[in-house]
Amino acid sequence: MSKPELNIVQRLQSLEGHLKGENPVLLDAVKSFRELDAVAYKMGVLSPHESFATMIPWWPLVSVLGTFSAGKSTFINSYLGFNLQSSGNQAVDDRFTVICHSNDGDVHTLPGLALDADPRFPFYQISEDIEKVAEGEGRRIDAYLQLKACPSDVLLGKIIIDSPGFDADAQRTSTLRLTEHIVDLSDLVLVFFDARHPEPGAMQDTLQHLVSETLNRNDSSKFLYILNQIDATAREDNPEEVFGAWQRALAQKGLTGGRFYTIYNRDVAVHIADDALRARFERKRDEDMAEIYSRIQQVKIERAYRIVGSLEAIAGDFSARIVPIVSEALARWRKRVLTIDAVLVVVAVVLFLVFSIRSGWWEGMNLTAPWFIALQQNPLLAIVAVVVAAAVAITVHQKVRVLAANSVRRWVEQQGSGEEESRRLVGAFSVSTGAWRSIFSTQPKGWGRRAKKRIAEVISKTDMFVQSLNDTFTNPSGPVANGEDREGR
């Protein structure tokens, strides 16, 4: 077993050990992911050092995004009950900070390498992705990420990510790549805006990335838009006007629904002399803060359903996307190979006839060419000639297969909804067009009766997982006593 393959085995074993006591339902889900991996390996969808289970976060993840000075760090410190993150009106940190629980009661700050090299975190080998979008930057992982461990009890069982200001120009391409990665992995995304700068029209680029690109996502409900430091508008008593300006700006980007919160931190709030006005601000703040904290508290439950949903979606993609696309690609490939082979055969026959006629050795129906007579007189030479001709034909045919596969591969890449899916589709197509793979095969390699059965069983188990989660978090039947239901039966 190679080192990458050993790493993935160890990573899955570590994951199973973590889930064994925390959530047995998810432990069974890991086993189902292994079933999907087995099918994917044979089909070429995954390489042996990969696993679908490692492509999704198993720990609840809350990310905090926004602009500089929007109060992200202050909000995190208040939630944790620790003065963990530096805060201020200017940019105080240009790195993503991953915050998790500390077991020894102390706060620890570790470099980005701690995240990039640890497969238990959702940033394992993220330096490779950074390198793809910005050459040379992958070696500077510490400039993008840091890990902080804090003994706050609210961090038990979850991870929080504090982002640098989104309107930073330095390292922008790589920062956006990391932001996209974080958003994809997160169970909850808090998007902060600064109410002290009530001209959202000047922040169109930020709004484009934080709002417009989230609207068509299937998980758009996980985004909470928060107008922070709303107390700054109290002196003019115009919070509604500021609130309306931001709503209009977001509506221009397509966000006409969803929850919009207005909050501020009492410890650093602007003094509001009017008692009635202060009470109104505090009441609205307390209501919104309570709802935000409630959503954060729910991520552990949402995480369990998300993982089961991901399992079902990945399993469904085999028959809904991967097999149909690869099968269509194989049909295109087969057609091109047969067409080119036929053309080459016709060309070879024509050239042979032209050569034989012009050389004069074909007179009527008498084959008098010296080499033909030599073949008749020496059977061994005839066998060698046949073998050489067959070898040439096979070599040419293999070249044609490769050329045809390369031309179809571009089409396969275009069918993927993203870079990762395109890579998986190309992998399955490449395996199915291998050197000794029959050109007349009608389905991808590895996709047979057993594979279909495995996929069907995984999909069936997801319903059982959901029912088990429902039994854990709900009780629609109400209390049951002495083995009787609510009707006394």
C-alpha positions, 0 to 999 in steps of 0.5 A: 500500500502506497503512502497516500493510500495509507494516509486515506485509510488512517484518516478514515479510521481516525474519523470512525474513532471520533464518531464511534462515541459521538454519533453512531448513525454517522459512523454507519454513514462512513461505512456507506461512503466506503461502499461508494469508494469501492465502486468509484475505484473500479470505475476510475472516478476516484484514485486509490488515495481518495475517498468521498468521506474526506471531501466533506466536513464531518465537524460542524463548521460556522464561517464568518465573512465580511468587510474590514471593520464590520465587527466580525472579530468582536462578535466572535469574542463575545460569542466565545466569552474570550478576547481571542481575536484582535479587533479594531477599525483597521485591518488587524489580521489578513489570514483566515483563522480556524478556531476550535476547542482547546483541551488544556484550558489555554489559548494556542495559536498555531501556523497554517501548516497545522491545518494543511498537514492534518487530515482531520481538518477541512483544510487538508492539503489546501496549499495545493489548491492555492498553488493552482490559482497562484503559483508559488503561493502554496508554499506560503500557507502560513500567510493565509491560514492559522489555527487557534485553540480556545477553551470556550465550551461553546466550541465543543463539537464545532469549528468557527472560521474568522475571515480577513476583510473581504475587500482586501486587494493583496492576495485577492485571488487566493483569498477568494479561492479559500473563501469559496472552499470555506463557504462550500464546507460550512454549515452556516455562513454569517456575512457581516456588513458595517452599518457605519458605512451606509453607502453600499453602492461603493462596495459592489465587488464585495456584494458580488462575491458575498451575495450574488454568487450565493443565490443559486446555491441549493444551500442558500438558506445557510447564509445569514446577512448581518448589518453590524454596529447599527448603534452608530445610527442612533444619534441621528435616529435613522436606523430604518434608513440605513437598513433600507439602503442595505436592503436595496443594495442587496436586492439589486444583487438579486437577494429579495428574500432571506433573513437580514439581522441588525446587531451591535456589541453592548460593550463597545456601543455608542451611548444612547441617551434617550431611554426609549430609543435605547430600549428599542435598539436593545430589544431588536438587538437581543432578538436578532442575537438570540436568533443568530446564536440559536442558528449556531447552536443548530449546526450540529444537528444540521451537520448530521442531516447534511452528511446523510444528504451528501451521501445520498447525492453522491450515490445518486450521481453515479446513475444520474450523471456519471454513468450517462455522461461517460456512456455518451462519451464512450459512444462518441469515442467508439464512433470516431474510432470506427470512422477513422479505422474505416477510412484508414482501411479504405486508404490502405486498400486503395494504395495497395491496388494502385501500387499493384496495378502500377507495378505490373505484377497483377496481370489478370488474376495471376499473382506473380509478384516475387514477394508473393511467390516467396511467401507461397514457398516459405510458410514461416515467412508468411506467418511472420508477415501476417504477424507484422501486419497484425502488429502494425494494424493493432498499433495504428488502431491503438493510436487511433483509440488514443487520438479519438479519446483525447478529442472526446475528453474535452467534451467530457470536461465540459460536462462537469459542473465544477473542476472536481466533477470534471476530473472524476468524469475524465477519470472514469472515461480514461479507465473505460477507454484503456488499451485492452478495453473493448471498443464495443462495450456499452457501459463504463468499466466497473459499472455492472450488476454488483456496482448497481446493487451497491449503489442501490443499497447505499441509497436505501440506507440513507432513508434509514439514517434519516429515520434514525436521526429523526428518532434522535432529535424528534418525538412525533408520537409523544410520550409512550408508557407501558408499551401503549401508544397515545390512543391506549392501544 
